[in-house]
């Protein structure tokens, strides 16, 4: 029995990881479909690297999500900053994202997803206007003297549907 326990634990952890990855991928697909329908003229290349995108810029939209209505905005910003620090992660390759989205020959936009937090998902989309589309720039290059649109997707029904979408334009200097 002692030898069986580590095997069962490993199988359980692996199964839970697979279920979570599938749910995350489904939400990535829903967000992508939303953007594709809203902007049919865009050819959006989804990058296979998950990128940390902070919540702080969306503070006006999510005060009620975290129960901060009527409380100090400074306290709320400090709370969001601490959440961003707790959830911060280095960029990493996602095989799930890589498998879920096809590559485009001549994209007009690049999209980076962040990891899903609770019932919301952040993503950032860059227009490729001035860049060589054959060799796609990395995230750091895009955020140096660039501009992007960040989106906050709020899901409901355990990720089955999109409840709200918020968009902000970011300017990087």
N, C-alpha and C positions, 0 to 999 in steps of 0.2 A: 504494500500500500504506500510506503514511503517513497518508492521509486515512481509510482503512478501519479502522485500529487504534483510534482513539478511539470509533468507532461500535460496534465489537465489544466494547470494554471497557464501554461504556454498557449494551449489551444484556445482557452477562454479569452486571453488577452488578444491573440491574433484575430479571433472572430469579432470581438468588439471593435478592433481597429478597422477591420474590413467594412463593418456596418457603418461606422462613423464616416469613413472615406467615401462610401457610396452615397450617404446622405449629403455630405459636403459637395460632391460632384453634381448631384441633382440640383442643388441650389446654385452652383456655378452655371449650370446649363440654363436654369430658369432666368438668371440675371442676363446671360448672354442673349437668350431669345428675346427678352424684353428690349434690350438695346438694339438688336437686329431689326425688330419690328418698328421701333421708334425711329431708327435711322437706316432705312433700307438702302440708301446710296453708299453707305460706308462698307468697306471691306475690312473687317476687324480681325486682326491676328492676335489670338490669345497666347500669351507667353506662358511657358511651362514652369516658370519660377514664381513661387508665392512670395509676395513682398509685404512687409509690414506697412500698413497705412493707419495713421492715428485717428482716433475718434474726436479729438478736441475741436477740429474744424466744424464738426456737426453738432456742437453743443446746443445751439438754438433748437434743433429738431428733436433732441433726445432727452430733454429734461424730464418729461413725463414718463418716459420708458424706465427711468431709474428712480422715480419718486422724488424728484427735486423741485417740483412745482412750488413756487412761492418762497423758496429758500434762497440763500445768498448765492449769487452767480459765481463769486470767488470760490466758495466751498465746492460748487459743482465743477468748476474748471480744475481745481486741485484734485477732485475725485477722478475726473476723466484722465488727467495726467498720470495719476497713480495706476489707473486701469491700463493705460497705454504702456506704462513701464512694466507692469506685471505680465501683460500679454505680448510684449515686444519679442521679436524673434529675428534671427538673421535670415536673410533670403535663402530659400532652398528649392531644389528641383522637386516638382510634384509629378509622379508618374501618372496619377489619376487625371490631372489636368492635361498632361501630354497625350494621354490616350483618348480623352473625351473631345478634344478639339483638333480639327484638321489644320494643316498648314496652308497658307495662301501665297500664291506667287507674287502678287503685287498689292499688298495691303495698303490701305489709306490711314489706318489707325492701329495702335498697339494697345492691348489691354492687359493689365496686371491685376490679379486677384490677391486679396489678403486671406489669411485664415479666417474661418467663420468664428464669430464670437456669439455665444448664446443664440438669439434669434435674428441676428443681423450679420450682414456681409458687406464689406467695403471693397471697392475696386477703383482703379484709376486708369483712365484712357487718355492716350496722347495722339495727337494728329501728327502724321509723318511728313507734312508738307515739304520741309527743307532737307530731310534726310534721304540718303540713298536707301531705297527700298529693297535692294538686293542683299545688303548686309544690315540687318536690323540693329539699331543702337540699344545699348543696355539701359537699365533704369537710371543709373547715375548720370549718364550722358543726357538722358531726357529731362532730368530734373535740374540740369545746369542751364540756367538762362532759358527756361522753357515754360510751357503752359500746359495744363491738363484739366480734365474734368474728373472730379472724384464723385463717386456715387455711394450712397448708403441705402442698401436694400434691407427692409425689415420684413421678416417672414412671419406667418402665422400658421396655425394648424400643424405644428411640429415640422415646419419647413415645406408643407405641401403647396402653399400659395404665397404670393407677394402681397403684403399688407400695404406697404408704403415704399416710395422711392424718393430720395432727396439727392439733389445735384449741387455741387459747388465748383466754381472754376478757380483753379489754383495758379498763381504766377510765381515762378521760381527765379530768383536773382542770383 
